[in-house]
Structures are given as structure tokens and as C-alpha cells.
Amino acid sequence: MPKVWLPKQPLMLGRASRLQPQIGRVEIAEPLLDVAIREIEAVAAAPERLQQRSSAMPRPQSKLAEPQAAQQLKARPEQSTAGVSLTSFQVLAALIAPGWGLLVHLPKSQNQLTASQFVALEKLVDAMQTASRSHTVFELTRFQWPPRRGLAASLNQAEMGLAALKGFLHSMAAKQKISWLVLDDEFARFCFQDPNLQALQVLERGEQRLVIAPAMEKLFNHDQSKRALWQLLKPLL
């Protein structure tokens, strides 16, 4: 009987790293929070679907149904990302105030924040903490998909990247109910698989809220965008 090798430790799908400069620390606990990334629940709950979609030969129910099943299988990835597909991305995330997290999408040309971007983010976080009467220390953590090395380095499926991102946000949020401020409306459309999302929009998800902001370049270089975002945020804090 052939022997099968199984890893003793779980294989990581994503790679998170600490980003400098460091502002503070966030306590990381076991993942429990439902982060509102729609349709990712189906991926996380049924990993066998990913295997079916990545397979070159779908499982036919009958000879007559096989061509139709193959066509549906091929079309699913485009439908699942709502017309916006990112097979690779980098984000920065942090818990910045009680009940609030920050998710920043980095442009492909950047591996980290520039000095001016960091200062602008720090001012935004400080304003949110002042409005909420809290001064929570935080640390920006970077997540990239696919990772640069390891088993998942060869994976470039957008759907698997979303599932890995959800796990990363779960671990950061732990047992808390977190609302998220997402910087980059294009990434938000991909992340939440909704082509109708727009910048400066607030989405209700039960007790949580998702606030969609413009990308960093547009937000921090236009005072009108900053004022409009603050008008959305201030009543929610």
C-alpha cells in the first residue's frame, strides 16, 4: 500500500508581515469575527468548490450534461469577482479605534507607504481617535497575495486570494465586532464582489459598517475628498 506524506503543520495560504515604521501594537487573538466580504463565506465553508473550479475536467453527471457543466465551470470565476479581478494584491490593515479597522490597498508600484502617505494616514487615524475619545495604539500589518514563497506562491486565483484575505482580517479582528474603513474604492469592488460600490459610500452590515473611501492618491491630494470622507465618518464614531 503506497505511503502518503502529510504535513505535520498547517500550510499557510497568505503571508503577513509587520510594516515599519511602527506606531504601536495590536493584540492578536483567535479568529471569530464575521468580516463582511460577501460570497467568500461559500468559499471558506466549502473548499471543495475551489478544487472543482481549478480542475481542468469537471465531474460530469451524464454525457449530455458534460459540455454545459464545463461551460458553467469556466464562467464562474468571472462572475464571482463581479467583473473586477485581482490575482495579486497588497494591503495594509490595523485596528485603529474601538470597533474600527483600517484597510489600505497598496498600488502595484509600491511595497510600502511613502513618508507623505504615512503622515496623512496618521492624521486621519488621529482624527478618528479624537472623535471617538480613544487613543488606541496600533501597528500597520501588511498582507500580500500570493505570497512570495511557499506552497501558495504559485496560486494566483482571485477567489482564493479573497478567502486568504478574509482569514487574515479574522485573525486581526479576533472576537471584536469591527467596522472597516477601506481606502480604494476599486479594491472594495473586488473585495466585496460588488461592481456598484462607489467611493464615499457607507454600507450597513448588521452592527458593522463598511466605509468606502477613494484610493490614497486621490484622497490625500484633494481637500474636497478628505472633507467629504470626514463628513461620513464623524457621525459614525
Buried (B, 14 or more C-beta within 10 A) or exposed (E): EEEEEEEEEEEEBBBBEEBEEEBEEBEEEEBEBBBBBEBBBEBBEEEEBBEBBEEEEBEEEEEEEBEEBBEEBEEEBEEBBBEBBBBEBBBBBBBBBEBBBBBBBBEEEEEBBEEEBBEBBEEBBEBBBEBBEBEBEBBBBBBBBBBEEBEBEEBEBBBBBBBBBBBBBBBBBBEBEBBBBBBBBBBBBBBBBBEEBEBBBEBEBEEBBBBBBBBBEBBBEEEEBBEBBEEBBEEBB
